[in-house]
Every structure is written in structure tokens, then in C-alpha cells.
């Protein structure tokens, strides 16, 4: 089932009731002009969320996104647009009460760079104890403040210590030092990681640079794969 928020723009602030008894997949594309309320939900295989036009309505959108996530928290695969991560940061109270994603095994973050120091990202990871694969489809961003980056992903999510085996980072272009820092952080935090894959442009990285990273960073030679595109 896919819901596009655009057709409802003329009737804002309605409650849309959705029965999820036989729902296996759900995607939402829109600006959360209305509340989506779910009942009798069965476990979901796939959930995709992409939001638009939230800048002037951040708290309202955050509340409605929270309600959607609470209604569909029993999901195996979640694809989340990076603006949805950003908007959750606008309401600390809701962020503290995000639901437990007890069966989530795949988390994909797309449609923009994701800040690795995002409180919302950390909370989702902390609430996903069985997460096995984490994918950044459009790359990662870090603060320019070194001291701030030292506290990233603390406290360490439980899945980093028990289940998370694969991390994929696409669009590793531009600031190469930034991605070296990203690799260092992830290798340090995710202690059971089997595979960390960076997808890089040939025009940005050379094979010699990639080999140097593998040799110099702890554990990189065992788990790091850098794929030239």
C-alpha cells in the first residue's frame, strides 16, 4: 500500500484510519497534512517514508511521523528519507519515546546526506536491537568539531554489539578526510562488523589511497571494502 499525501491537501488536519490486518508493505510520500492512524496491524515486511515541505511545520510533522512509526513499528525493513530523520530532532519529548523496532533487520537512509551525530538516528539505532544491515544511500556528514565527533553514537546501540554485520555507505565523494573519520568511528563502535562497504568515484579515490586506509586503520584490513564506481 502506498499513500501519497498530495491529494488530501484540500482537507487538512483529518484523521485517516487504516486497517493493517493484511498489510505487508506500506510507503508514505507526502507532507503529513493529516494524521495517519493504524489499527489491527500485522507485522510489516517493508516500510518506506519520504516527506516534503516540513520546514515551516516541523513540530506538527514530527508528531505525525511519530504516530506513523508507533503504529507500524513491527517492521523488518525500513527505508527512511534523511529529512524524516531531521524532523524527528525537533521534538525532544517525542524522540525520547520513539517505539521499539524489535524486528527491524534493515535500515536504509536515503534522499540526502545523513548527519552521523543526529540524535534521532542514534535513538532509532538504540531502539533496533536486531538490526543487521545499515545503509546510507546518499552519504554521511560529520560535524567539523573534532571534540563533538568523539561522542558520536554514544551510548553505543545494542545492535552494534550483537547483530549489526553490514554497513554500506554510498556517494563517498568530496571530503576524503571526512570519510576516513567515518570509517574510524564505525570500526570502533560496531565491534562485530563483518563488512563495511564504501562506494566511491574513481575520480575521487585512487587504489593506492584505498589500500593505505586499509593498512593504517585498525580492523580495516579485515572488514573494509572500497568499491570504485
C-alpha positions in Angstrom: 0.0 0.0 0.0 1.3 3.4 -0.9 -0.1 6.7 0.4 0.7 10.0 -1.4 -0.2 13.0 0.8 -0.8 15.4 -2.1 -4.4 14.5 -3.0 -5.5 15.4 0.6 -4.1 18.9 0.7 -7.5 20.5 0.4 -8.8 18.8 3.6 -6.0 19.3 6.1 -5.8 18.0 9.7 -8.0 15.0 9.2 -7.6 11.6 10.8 -7.1 8.9 8.2 -7.9 5.4 9.6 -6.0 2.5 8.1 -6.7 -1.2 8.9 -3.4 -3.1 8.8 -4.6 -6.6 9.4 -3.3 -7.9 6.0 -0.8 -5.1 5.4 2.7 -6.3 4.3 4.2 -3.2 2.8 3.5 0.5 3.3 5.0 3.6 1.8 4.2 7.2 2.6 5.2 10.1 0.3 3.9 13.5 1.3 4.0 16.4 3.8 1.8 15.0 6.6 -1.1 17.4 6.3 -3.2 14.7 8.0 -2.8 12.2 10.8 -2.4 8.5 9.8 -3.9 6.2 12.4 -3.3 2.4 12.1 -5.1 -0.4 13.9 -5.1 -4.2 13.9 -1.7 -4.2 12.3 0.2 -7.3 11.3 4.0 -7.4 11.1 5.3 -5.4 8.1 7.9 -6.6 5.6 8.7 -3.1 4.2 8.1 0.5 5.3 9.2 3.5 3.2 8.8 7.1 4.3 9.6 10.3 2.4 8.4 13.7 3.5 8.3 17.1 1.8 7.6 20.7 2.8 8.2 20.3 6.5 10.4 23.3 7.3 7.6 25.6 8.4 5.6 22.9 10.2 8.4 20.9 11.9 6.7 20.1 15.2 3.4 19.1 13.6 5.2 16.9 11.0 7.3 15.4 13.8 4.3 14.4 15.8 2.5 12.8 12.8 5.6 11.0 11.8 6.0 9.7 15.3 2.4 8.4 15.2 3.0 6.6 12.0 6.2 5.0 13.3 4.4 4.0 16.5 1.6 2.3 14.5 4.0 0.4 12.2 6.9 -0.3 14.5 6.7 -4.1 13.9 8.6 -3.9 10.6 11.6 -5.8 9.1 12.9 -3.4 6.6 12.7 0.4 6.9 13.7 2.9 4.3 13.8 6.4 5.7 14.4 9.7 3.8 17.0 11.8 5.5 14.6 14.8 6.0 12.5 12.4 8.1 15.5 11.9 10.4 16.0 15.7 10.7 12.3 16.4 11.5 12.3 14.0 14.4 15.0 16.1 16.1 12.6 19.0 16.5 10.7 17.4 19.4 12.9 16.0 22.2 9.9 14.6 24.1 8.7 12.5 21.2 12.3 11.5 20.4 12.7 10.1 23.9 9.5 8.0 23.5 10.2 6.5 20.0 8.8 3.0 19.7 11.0 -0.2 19.9 11.6 -1.6 16.4 12.1 -5.1 17.8 12.1 -7.0 14.5 13.9 -4.4 12.3 16.8 -6.0 10.4 17.5 -3.5 7.6 17.6 0.3 7.9 18.1 2.3 4.7 18.7 6.1 4.8 18.3 8.0 1.5 17.4 11.2 -0.3 20.2 13.3 1.2 23.3 13.2 3.5 22.7 11.9 7.0 24.4 13.5 9.9 26.1 10.8 11.9 25.7 12.8 15.1 21.9 13.1 14.7 20.1 12.4 18.0 17.2 10.9 16.1 19.4 8.5 14.2 21.1 7.4 17.4 17.7 6.8 19.1 16.4 4.7 16.2 19.6 2.6 16.3 19.3 2.2 20.0 15.7 1.0 19.6 16.5 -1.5 16.9 18.2 -4.4 18.8 18.2 -6.9 15.9 19.4 -4.6 13.2 21.7 -6.4 10.8 22.3 -4.0 7.9 22.6 -0.2 7.9 22.7 1.6 4.5 23.5 5.2 3.8 22.4 5.7 0.2 23.4 9.3 -0.2 26.4 9.6 2.1 27.3 10.7 5.6 28.0 14.1 7.1 30.1 14.9 10.2 30.5 18.0 12.4 33.7 20.0 11.8 34.1 20.0 15.6 36.5 17.1 16.4 35.5 17.0 20.1 31.9 16.7 19.1 32.6 13.8 16.8 34.3 11.9 19.6 30.9 11.5 21.3 29.1 10.2 18.2 27.0 7.1 18.6 27.2 7.2 22.4 25.8 5.3 24.2 26.6 2.6 21.8 23.4 0.9 20.4 22.9 -2.7 21.5 22.8 -3.9 17.9 26.4 -2.7 17.4 27.5 -5.3 19.9 25.3 -8.2 18.9 23.7 -8.1 15.4 24.9 -5.4 13.0 27.1 -7.1 10.5 27.0 -4.9 7.4 27.2 -1.2 6.8 27.0 0.3 3.3 27.9 4.0 2.5 27.3 5.3 -1.0 28.4 8.6 -2.5 31.7 8.7 -0.7 32.9 11.7 -2.7 34.3 15.1 -1.9 36.0 15.4 1.5 38.1 12.3 1.8 39.3 13.1 5.3 35.7 13.1 6.4 35.2 9.6 5.2 38.4 8.4 6.8 36.9 9.7 10.1 33.6 8.0 9.4 35.4 4.7 8.9 37.3 5.1 12.1 34.2 5.9 14.1 32.2 2.9 12.6 35.0 0.4 13.0 35.5 1.5 16.6 31.8 1.4 17.6 30.5 -1.7 15.7 32.5 -4.4 17.3 31.0 -7.4 15.4 31.0 -5.8 12.0 31.8 -8.2 9.1 31.6 -5.8 6.2 31.9 -2.0 5.8 31.4 -1.1 2.1 32.2 2.4 0.7 31.1 3.1 -2.8 33.5 5.7 -4.3 34.0 7.5 -7.6 37.2 6.7 -9.5 37.8 10.4 -9.9 37.9 10.9 -6.1 39.9 7.9 -4.8 42.9 6.1 -6.1 43.6 2.4 -5.4 46.7 3.4 -3.5 44.7 5.7 -1.2 42.3 3.0 -0.5 45.0 0.5 0.3 46.6 3.0 2.6 43.4 3.3 4.6 43.1 -0.5 4.9 46.6 -0.7 6.3 46.5 2.2 8.7 43.1 1.9 10.3 42.5 -0.8 13.0 40.4 -3.7 11.7 40.1 -2.1 8.2 42.0 -4.8 6.5 39.5 -7.4 7.8 36.2 -5.7 7.1 36.6 -2.6 4.8 35.7 -2.9 1.2 36.0 0.2 -1.0 34.2 -0.2 -4.4 35.2 2.1 -7.2 32.2 3.2 -9.3 
